[in-house]
């Protein structure tokens, strides 16, 4: 019994919704990541960092004075093509929303190609009226990797960034930057409070208010628990809208969906009217699409709704794949992603260039008219033409996809390239990104102010 209690204590619980707690969980009980260190116990820190503590080992490919010329995470914006300053921001991080689910993104995979084909007809209709990223790629393969990628423009490579003790370092991610400009910040997830580390990371990113299964059930009772992960996405999206109706503007909110996840179940009342599909997840994907349709129908006439920038992005591709090309790189990272403004302030455009999750924060800051220098590994896809489009991730090796093709790098040499004139340029840029990333991890600092220290150390 004592052993079982110890295991439960280390995991942070005994349900399937919990995973072993990490240092970042301390942010749930502290106002800032810096102060979180004050409530961490020495034995716990030793246990959680025994295999990761010490010097960060990485190759220094370039001398400090040359590094920024190949790649820099420092952005100094001076203008923007579109200004939506002061608008609310809502980000939907959608569980397992692969691009292949969409007839709009992959019409060749869906017979007919009509308005109601595919498994996401409503999201497809929004994409056609949005800034749609036709070639959007996830920077990782796990849900917890999506959080820093989307909210902080910080990728994960060999180890999820959130699980690294260095993730508690100083940063100014999107929620914190907006909070400092007067935004109310909140994060919604229908699972139990603290589960999966989502809330802990959201707090570390600068979000003040966390709303979870317990908050939903305090208002609506406990009949909407799915029996596995949390509140069904349908009613929880309605809960989001209800909360935003009473939230002072401007606000920033992020919501992580969970219904399109193993064991791939949907509410009994919905099962018979959803398409069966060809994978176990298609019915769940269609359910989430229907849930977003109902959210829009209920709240689209609210004043706050028309003043909001909505971002839809998947956390990663689904584990259940329907097309052969999605089982290998880069198809196994190709996800849904688009930005929608209900009043049409952002002109509809199907963007063909390569985009990645870490591009969301810079692009939103550009849309909001930000002029503050900021730290991000991504690019503003609308306002930074000098930064070439690409997507970077780690899957046994470092991988890159860009308009020229795909690349693989084993930290010593390129093991795959498309054989173009730009191969060496991509190699140098990738090496510089890796060096910048691990240099900042080593310093435990992700801010513009301390960036120059890497260049001189």
RODO-2510 file (C-alpha; in nm, 4 decimals, decimal comma):
residues 457
     n   res          X          Y          Z
     1     x     0,0000     0,0000     0,0000
     2     x     0,2833     0,2387     0,0833
     3     x     0,4370     0,1763    -0,2591
     4     x     0,1055     0,2471    -0,4315
     5     x     0,0645     0,5695    -0,2379
     6     x     0,4146     0,6786    -0,3356
     7     x     0,3433     0,6070    -0,7030
     8     x     0,0172     0,8023    -0,6863
     9     x     0,1985     1,0913    -0,5204
    10     x     0,4663     1,1089    -0,7857
    11     x     0,2097     1,0869    -1,0671
    12     x    -0,0110     1,3504    -0,9073
    13     x    -0,3107     1,1135    -0,9053
    14     x    -0,4291     0,7700    -1,0130
    15     x    -0,6629     0,8451    -1,3043
    16     x    -0,5821     0,8086    -1,6748
    17     x    -0,5974     1,1886    -1,7023
    18     x    -0,2847     1,2409    -1,4941
    19     x     0,0771     1,1906    -1,5800
    20     x     0,3800     1,2145    -1,3501
    21     x     0,3951     1,5700    -1,2169
    22     x     0,6954     1,7798    -1,3093
    23     x     0,8598     2,0965    -1,1836
    24     x     0,6222     2,3058    -1,3935
    25     x     0,3257     2,1945    -1,1781
    26     x     0,4539     2,4341    -0,9137
    27     x     0,3321     2,7227    -1,1314
    28     x    -0,0247     2,6236    -1,0402
    29     x     0,0446     2,7499    -0,6896
    30     x     0,2656     3,0517    -0,7590
    31     x     0,1969     3,3834    -0,9336
    32     x     0,5054     3,3605    -1,1591
    33     x     0,7400     3,0914    -1,2856
    34     x     1,0259     3,2589    -1,1024
    35     x     0,8431     3,2293    -0,7679
    36     x     0,7491     2,8681    -0,8416
    37     x     1,1038     2,7719    -0,7455
    38     x     1,0301     2,8825    -0,3892
    39     x     0,7754     2,6057    -0,3302
    40     x     0,9694     2,3192    -0,4886
    41     x     1,1251     2,0701    -0,2487
    42     x     1,4859     1,9621    -0,2943
    43     x     1,4091     1,5837    -0,2951
    44     x     1,1388     1,6291    -0,5598
    45     x     1,3677     1,8409    -0,7784
    46     x     1,6421     1,5786    -0,7543
    47     x     1,4020     1,2997    -0,8514
    48     x     1,2588     1,4888    -1,1499
    49     x     1,5931     1,6118    -1,2847
    50     x     1,8234     1,3204    -1,2069
    51     x     1,8475     1,2300    -1,5764
    52     x     1,8347     1,5850    -1,7128
    53     x     2,0211     1,8052    -1,4684
    54     x     2,3651     1,9435    -1,5381
    55     x     2,5154     2,0998    -1,8450
    56     x     2,3026     2,1081    -2,1582
    57     x     2,5003     1,9280    -2,4255
    58     x     2,4762     2,0565    -2,7802
    59     x     2,7034     2,1344    -3,0724
    60     x     2,8129     2,4933    -3,1245
    61     x     2,8158     2,5068    -3,5009
    62     x     2,8941     2,8779    -3,5330
    63     x     3,0892     3,1366    -3,3343
    64     x     2,8625     3,3690    -3,1318
    65     x     2,9134     3,6690    -3,3595
    66     x     2,7989     3,4713    -3,6657
    67     x     2,5003     3,2909    -3,5169
    68     x     2,2323     3,5563    -3,5654
    69     x     2,3185     3,5958    -3,9329
    70     x     2,1901     3,2429    -3,9963
    71     x     1,8939     3,2398    -3,7569
    72     x     1,7783     3,4622    -3,4719
    73     x     1,4777     3,4240    -3,2377
    74     x     1,4669     3,8008    -3,1832
    75     x     1,1954     3,9915    -3,3690
    76     x     1,1842     4,3705    -3,3955
    77     x     0,8564     4,4559    -3,5729
    78     x     0,8093     4,8019    -3,7199
    79     x     0,4942     4,7650    -3,9299
    80     x     0,2124     4,5273    -4,0208
    81     x     0,0047     4,4759    -4,3325
    82     x    -0,3163     4,4319    -4,1309
    83     x    -0,3907     4,6013    -3,7983
    84     x    -0,6485     4,4457    -3,5661
    85     x    -0,5154     4,6145    -3,2527
    86     x    -0,7179     4,5719    -2,9354
    87     x    -0,9198     4,2723    -3,0551
    88     x    -0,9930     3,9720    -2,8376
    89     x    -0,8035     3,6525    -2,9141
    90     x    -0,9366     3,2975    -2,8770
    91     x    -0,7147     3,0005    -2,9664
    92     x    -0,8626     2,6549    -3,0117
    93     x    -0,5961     2,3850    -2,9815
    94     x    -0,7771     2,0915    -3,1374
    95     x    -0,6948     1,7354    -3,0407
    96     x    -0,5792     1,5200    -3,3354
    97     x    -0,7184     1,7371    -3,6165
    98     x    -0,5124     1,6044    -3,9073
    99     x    -0,5321     1,7874    -4,2384
   100     x    -0,6534     1,4656    -4,4010
   101     x    -0,9865     1,4916    -4,2134
   102     x    -1,0696     1,8013    -4,4194
   103     x    -1,2158     1,7907    -4,7695
   104     x    -1,1129     2,1554    -4,8102
   105     x    -0,7453     2,0816    -4,7404
   106     x    -0,7301     1,7344    -4,8987
   107     x    -1,0167     1,7077    -5,1504
   108     x    -0,8491     1,4184    -5,3311
   109     x    -0,9045     1,1991    -5,0216
   110     x    -1,2797     1,2641    -5,0074
   111     x    -1,5219     1,1524    -5,2760
   112     x    -1,7625     1,4092    -5,4064
   113     x    -1,5829     1,7160    -5,2726
   114     x    -1,9139     1,8894    -5,1909
   115     x    -1,9897     2,1227    -4,9021
   116     x    -2,0689     1,8355    -4,6681
   117     x    -1,7942     1,5938    -4,7691
   118     x    -1,5083     1,5049    -4,5384
   119     x    -1,5424     1,4964    -4,1620
   120     x    -1,5136     1,8695    -4,0905
   121     x    -1,7708     2,0449    -4,3140
   122     x    -1,8202     2,3351    -4,0735
   123     x    -1,4499     2,3951    -4,0166
   124     x    -1,4041     2,3692    -4,3929
   125     x    -1,6616     2,6434    -4,4422
   126     x    -1,4717     2,8626    -4,1953
   127     x    -1,1406     2,7912    -4,3711
   128     x    -1,2841     2,9186    -4,6982
   129     x    -1,3565     3,2499    -4,5202
   130     x    -1,0305     3,2710    -4,3264
   131     x    -0,6563     3,3052    -4,3507
   132     x    -0,6106     2,9335    -4,4084
   133     x    -0,2717     2,7653    -4,3803
   134     x    -0,2987     2,4882    -4,6374
   135     x     0,0477     2,3582    -4,5478
   136     x     0,0430     2,3819    -4,1667
   137     x     0,2706     2,1436    -3,9768
   138     x     0,2881     2,0451    -3,6111
   139     x     0,6229     2,0934    -3,4406
   140     x     0,5718     1,7768    -3,2368
   141     x     0,3734     1,4571    -3,1990
   142     x     0,2360     1,4954    -2,8458
   143     x    -0,0288     1,7238    -2,7006
   144     x     0,2039     1,8695    -2,4386
   145     x     0,4449     1,9755    -2,7146
   146     x     0,1736     2,1871    -2,8764
   147     x     0,1303     2,4180    -2,5777
   148     x     0,4699     2,5968    -2,5917
   149     x     0,4700     2,5834    -2,9722
   150     x     0,1364     2,7639    -3,0035
   151     x     0,1426     2,9928    -2,6991
   152     x     0,5146     3,0688    -2,6828
   153     x     0,6640     2,9948    -3,0266
   154     x     0,8992     2,7504    -2,8549
   155     x     0,9361     2,4090    -3,0228
   156     x     1,0188     2,0759    -2,8627
   157     x     1,2896     1,8561    -3,0018
   158     x     1,4406     1,5496    -2,8339
   159     x     1,2404     1,6093    -2,5162
   160     x     0,9099     1,7954    -2,4742
   161     x     0,9982     2,1471    -2,3668
   162     x     0,7378     2,1450    -2,0893
   163     x     0,9024     1,8432    -1,9248
   164     x     1,2445     2,0079    -1,9124
   165     x     1,3356     2,1768    -1,5818
   166     x     1,4678     2,4679    -1,7888
   167     x     1,1140     2,5460    -1,9095
   168     x     1,0592     2,7409    -1,5876
   169     x     1,3068     3,0015    -1,7069
   170     x     1,2115     3,3624    -1,7739
   171     x     0,9977     3,4141    -2,0828
   172     x     0,7503     3,6545    -2,2408
   173     x     0,5057     3,4373    -2,4280
   174     x     0,1920     3,5503    -2,6074
   175     x    -0,0466     3,5405    -2,3058
   176     x     0,1971     3,7342    -2,0852
   177     x     0,2577     3,9978    -2,3532
   178     x    -0,1165     4,0473    -2,3971
   179     x    -0,1786     4,0455    -2,0214
   180     x     0,0739     4,3273    -1,9861
   181     x    -0,1310     4,5219    -2,2420
   182     x    -0,4454     4,4892    -2,0289
   183     x    -0,5918     4,1643    -2,1588
   184     x    -0,7767     3,9253    -1,9281
   185     x    -0,6205     3,5826    -1,9829
   186     x    -0,7775     3,2395    -1,9375
   187     x    -0,7202     2,8767    -2,0330
   188     x    -0,9968     2,6171    -2,0706
   189     x    -0,9633     2,2394    -2,0717
   190     x    -1,2405     1,9945    -1,9837
   191     x    -1,0110     1,7548    -1,7988
   192     x    -0,9443     1,7610    -1,4267
   193     x    -0,7601     2,0608    -1,2871
   194     x    -0,3861     2,0084    -1,3223
   195     x    -0,4103     1,7029    -1,5494
   196     x    -0,1601     1,6470    -1,8307
   197     x     0,0369     1,9544    -1,7219
   198     x    -0,1693     2,1836    -1,9460
   199     x    -0,2773     2,4221    -1,6713
   200     x     0,0717     2,4393    -1,5249
   201     x     0,2205     2,5409    -1,8560
   202     x    -0,0599     2,7874    -1,9248
   203     x     0,0140     2,9561    -1,5927
   204     x     0,3842     2,9642    -1,6772
   205     x     0,2977     3,1290    -2,0107
   206     x     0,1224     3,4162    -1,8333
   207     x    -0,2401     3,3002    -1,8065
   208     x    -0,4184     3,4070    -1,4887
   209     x    -0,7424     3,2087    -1,4906
   210     x    -0,7655     2,8314    -1,5380
   211     x    -1,1052     2,6666    -1,5981
   212     x    -1,1423     2,2898    -1,5973
   213     x    -1,3848     2,0052    -1,5414
   214     x    -1,4451     2,1100    -1,1806
   215     x    -1,5469     2,4616    -1,2859
   216     x    -1,7850     2,3269    -1,5485
   217     x    -1,9500     2,0822    -1,3093
   218     x    -1,9914     2,3526    -1,0455
   219     x    -2,2260     2,5268    -1,2922
   220     x    -2,3747     2,2458    -1,5034
   221     x    -2,3493     1,9317    -1,2887
   222     x    -2,1592     1,6131    -1,3628
   223     x    -2,3714     1,4538    -1,6371
   224     x    -2,1373     1,5615    -1,9190
   225     x    -1,8264     1,3681    -1,8144
   226     x    -1,7171     1,1420    -2,0994
   227     x    -1,6037     0,8660    -1,8629
   228     x    -1,2411     0,8897    -1,9745
   229     x    -1,0808     1,2316    -2,0153
   230     x    -1,3179     1,5066    -1,9130
   231     x    -1,6219     1,7038    -2,0250
   232     x    -1,7452     1,6376    -2,3783
   233     x    -1,6203     1,9078    -2,6152
   234     x    -1,9741     2,0065    -2,7183
   235     x    -2,0961     2,1305    -2,3797
   236     x    -1,7506     2,2543    -2,2800
   237     x    -1,7350     2,4822    -2,5846
   238     x    -2,0717     2,6205    -2,4786
   239     x    -1,9227     2,6786    -2,1327
   240     x    -1,6374     2,8726    -2,2908
   241     x    -1,8831     3,1020    -2,4666
   242     x    -2,0840     3,1555    -2,1485
   243     x    -1,7714     3,2539    -1,9581
   244     x    -1,6521     3,4903    -2,2299
   245     x    -1,9887     3,6664    -2,2294
   246     x    -1,9068     3,7895    -1,8786
   247     x    -1,5327     3,8465    -1,9278
   248     x    -1,4230     4,2113    -1,9615
   249     x    -1,2656     4,2937    -2,2957
   250     x    -1,0076     4,2730    -2,4289
   251     x    -0,9462     3,9099    -2,3428
   252     x    -0,7227     3,6245    -2,4447
   253     x    -0,8514     3,2684    -2,4094
   254     x    -0,7146     2,9324    -2,5164
   255     x    -0,9113     2,6067    -2,5147
   256     x    -0,7756     2,2542    -2,5584
   257     x    -1,0303     2,0053    -2,6943
   258     x    -1,0166     1,6391    -2,5897
   259     x    -1,2974     1,4332    -2,7435
   260     x    -1,1051     1,3257    -3,0578
   261     x    -0,8798     1,1016    -2,8519
   262     x    -0,8527     0,7331    -2,7736
   263     x    -1,0755     0,5443    -2,6897
   264     x    -1,2636     0,7419    -2,9593
   265     x    -1,6112     0,7674    -2,8115
   266     x    -1,8876     1,0221    -2,8683
   267     x    -2,2053     1,0992    -2,6695
   268     x    -2,4779     0,8375    -2,7105
   269     x    -2,7162     1,1076    -2,8351
   270     x    -2,4828     1,1916    -3,1248
   271     x    -2,3526     0,8518    -3,2321
   272     x    -2,6261     0,7571    -3,4785
   273     x    -2,6160     1,0849    -3,6714
   274     x    -2,2393     1,1078    -3,7236
   275     x    -2,0562     0,9597    -4,0246
   276     x    -1,8907     0,6275    -3,9491
   277     x    -1,5799     0,7111    -4,1481
   278     x    -1,2892     0,4793    -4,2148
   279     x    -1,0903     0,5153    -3,8901
   280     x    -1,1979     0,4923    -3,5250
   281     x    -1,1432     0,8682    -3,4844
   282     x    -1,3558     0,9969    -3,7719
   283     x    -1,6785     0,9935    -3,5722
   284     x    -1,5052     1,1941    -3,2959
   285     x    -1,3645     1,4430    -3,5462
   286     x    -1,7117     1,4906    -3,6944
   287     x    -1,8510     1,5385    -3,3428
   288     x    -1,6001     1,8146    -3,2701
   289     x    -1,6811     1,9799    -3,6026
   290     x    -2,0495     1,9766    -3,5068
   291     x    -1,9601     2,1158    -3,1635
   292     x    -1,7824     2,4136    -3,3209
   293     x    -2,0840     2,4720    -3,5475
   294     x    -2,3109     2,4890    -3,2421
   295     x    -2,0690     2,7225    -3,0630
   296     x    -2,0738     2,9620    -3,3574
   297     x    -2,4517     2,9470    -3,3959
   298     x    -2,5106     3,0313    -3,0313
   299     x    -2,2567     3,3111    -2,9840
   300     x    -2,1961     3,4634    -3,3283
   301     x    -2,4350     3,7514    -3,2607
   302     x    -2,2610     3,8579    -2,9386
   303     x    -2,0680     4,1849    -2,9636
   304     x    -1,7497     4,0308    -2,8204
   305     x    -1,7673     3,7539    -3,0808
   306     x    -1,7487     3,9971    -3,3734
   307     x    -1,4467     4,1660    -3,2136
   308     x    -1,2526     3,8418    -3,1713
   309     x    -0,9707     3,6818    -3,3677
   310     x    -1,0282     3,3048    -3,3636
   311     x    -0,7328     3,0733    -3,4190
   312     x    -0,7901     2,7054    -3,4950
   313     x    -0,4879     2,4744    -3,4842
   314     x    -0,4409     2,1032    -3,4197
   315     x    -0,2041     1,9799    -3,1517
   316     x    -0,0738     1,6987    -3,3773
   317     x    -0,2008     1,4516    -3,6346
   318     x    -0,4352     1,1741    -3,5303
   319     x    -0,2960     0,8366    -3,4316
   320     x    -0,5571     0,6885    -3,6664
   321     x    -0,4602     0,7644    -4,0263
   322     x    -0,6618     0,7122    -4,3445
   323     x    -0,4051     0,7888    -4,6179
   324     x    -0,0690     0,6232    -4,6804
   325     x     0,1071     0,9587    -4,7198
   326     x     0,0140     1,0638    -4,3667
   327     x     0,2107     0,7744    -4,2184
   328     x     0,5480     0,9178    -4,3224
   329     x     0,7165     1,2581    -4,3037
   330     x     0,6013     1,5231    -4,3722
   331     x     0,2437     1,3947    -4,3979
   332     x     0,2580     1,2664    -4,0406
   333     x     0,2858     1,6294    -3,9219
   334     x     0,0337     1,7923    -4,1615
   335     x    -0,2462     1,9474    -3,9537
   336     x    -0,5340     2,1946    -3,9722
   337     x    -0,4602     2,5583    -3,8996
   338     x    -0,6379     2,8853    -3,9807
   339     x    -0,7287     3,2297    -3,8435
   340     x    -1,0873     3,3553    -3,8683
   341     x    -1,2351     3,6981    -3,8017
   342     x    -1,6173     3,6830    -3,8023
   343     x    -1,6528     4,0365    -3,9418
   344     x    -1,4180     3,9649    -4,2322
   345     x    -1,1521     4,2138    -4,1165
   346     x    -0,8873     3,9587    -4,2126
   347     x    -0,9346     3,8949    -4,5832
   348     x    -0,9879     3,5296    -4,6782
   349     x    -0,6767     3,3723    -4,8247
   350     x    -0,5602     3,0170    -4,8804
   351     x    -0,1899     3,0466    -4,8035
   352     x     0,0153     2,7865    -4,9873
   353     x     0,3484     2,8505    -4,8140
   354     x     0,4823     2,6262    -4,5387
   355     x     0,3615     2,7262    -4,1901
   356     x     0,4249     2,5684    -3,8500
   357     x     0,2669     2,5951    -3,5044
   358     x     0,5427     2,8233    -3,3760
   359     x     0,4414     3,0796    -3,6420
   360     x     0,1092     3,1458    -3,4682
   361     x     0,2389     3,3727    -3,1906
   362     x     0,4420     3,6000    -3,4242
   363     x     0,1556     3,6197    -3,6744
   364     x    -0,0960     3,7138    -3,4060
   365     x     0,1365     3,9793    -3,2646
   366     x     0,1652     4,1235    -3,6135
   367     x    -0,2120     4,1299    -3,6572
   368     x    -0,2515     4,3026    -3,3194
   369     x    -0,0098     4,5767    -3,4233
   370     x     0,2589     4,4867    -3,1705
   371     x     0,5771     4,6964    -3,1926
   372     x     0,7513     4,5516    -2,8884
   373     x     1,0600     4,3394    -2,9656
   374     x     0,9881     3,9788    -2,8759
   375     x     1,1459     3,6325    -2,8605
   376     x     1,0056     3,3578    -3,0834
   377     x     1,1427     3,0719    -3,2915
   378     x     0,8656     3,1138    -3,5503
   379     x     0,7885     3,3846    -3,8068
   380     x     0,5120     3,6332    -3,8749
   381     x     0,3821     3,4835    -4,1984
   382     x     0,2255     3,8139    -4,3078
   383     x     0,4987     4,0622    -4,2189
   384     x     0,8389     3,8932    -4,2228
   385     x     0,9237     3,8115    -4,5847
   386     x     1,2939     3,8046    -4,4952
   387     x     1,2362     3,4902    -4,2867
   388     x     1,1934     3,1996    -4,5245
   389     x     0,8933     2,9685    -4,4676
   390     x     0,9728     2,6277    -4,3235
   391     x     0,8669     2,3828    -4,0530
   392     x     1,1097     2,2149    -3,8135
   393     x     1,0578     1,9151    -3,5871
   394     x     1,2437     1,6193    -3,4357
   395     x     1,1611     1,2571    -3,5161
   396     x     1,4685     1,0347    -3,4605
   397     x     1,6483     1,3141    -3,6487
   398     x     1,5877     1,6831    -3,7015
   399     x     1,3440     1,7250    -3,9897
   400     x     1,2652     2,0229    -4,2090
   401     x     0,9979     2,0765    -4,4719
   402     x     0,9870     2,3845    -4,6928
   403     x     0,8604     2,4655    -5,0441
   404     x     1,1741     2,3095    -5,1921
   405     x     1,1314     1,9700    -5,0258
   406     x     1,2220     1,7747    -4,7125
   407     x     1,5461     1,7520    -4,5180
   408     x     1,6887     1,5341    -4,2396
   409     x     1,9832     1,6183    -4,0134
   410     x     2,1469     1,3845    -3,7600
   411     x     2,3320     1,6688    -3,5790
   412     x     2,6470     1,5978    -3,7780
   413     x     2,5420     1,5922    -4,1420
   414     x     2,2395     1,6217    -4,3656
   415     x     2,1099     1,2695    -4,4284
   416     x     1,8400     1,3774    -4,6758
   417     x     1,7928     1,6856    -4,8952
   418     x     1,5943     1,7664    -5,2120
   419     x     1,9202     1,8431    -5,3902
   420     x     1,8574     2,2112    -5,4657
   421     x     2,0752     2,5209    -5,4628
   422     x     1,9285     2,6139    -5,1244
   423     x     2,0410     2,2989    -4,9393
   424     x     2,3440     2,4598    -4,7718
   425     x     2,1429     2,7626    -4,6689
   426     x     1,8798     2,5424    -4,5030
   427     x     2,1515     2,3378    -4,3323
   428     x     2,3142     2,6478    -4,1839
   429     x     1,9810     2,7906    -4,0775
   430     x     1,8821     2,4651    -3,9082
   431     x     2,2160     2,4370    -3,7293
   432     x     2,1786     2,7949    -3,6057
   433     x     1,8234     2,7319    -3,4824
   434     x     1,9382     2,4229    -3,2893
   435     x     2,2271     2,6163    -3,1356
   436     x     2,0022     2,9103    -3,0445
   437     x     1,7435     2,6780    -2,8937
   438     x     1,9780     2,4818    -2,6699
   439     x     2,1768     2,7920    -2,5851
   440     x     1,8647     2,9516    -2,4402
   441     x     1,7653     2,6273    -2,2690
   442     x     2,1107     2,6253    -2,1096
   443     x     2,0596     2,9825    -1,9863
   444     x     1,6978     2,9100    -1,8800
   445     x     1,5975     3,2347    -2,0454
   446     x     1,3694     3,3043    -2,3423
   447     x     1,3645     3,6830    -2,3682
   448     x     1,5029     3,9479    -2,6001
   449     x     1,6811     4,1221    -2,3140
   450     x     1,9161     3,8343    -2,2410
   451     x     1,9562     3,7074    -2,5954
   452     x     2,2857     3,8940    -2,6418
   453     x     2,4413     3,6893    -2,3645
   454     x     2,4481     3,3862    -2,5928
   455     x     2,6310     3,5850    -2,8554
   456     x     2,9094     3,6797    -2,6156
   457     x     2,9431     3,3678    -2,3989
***
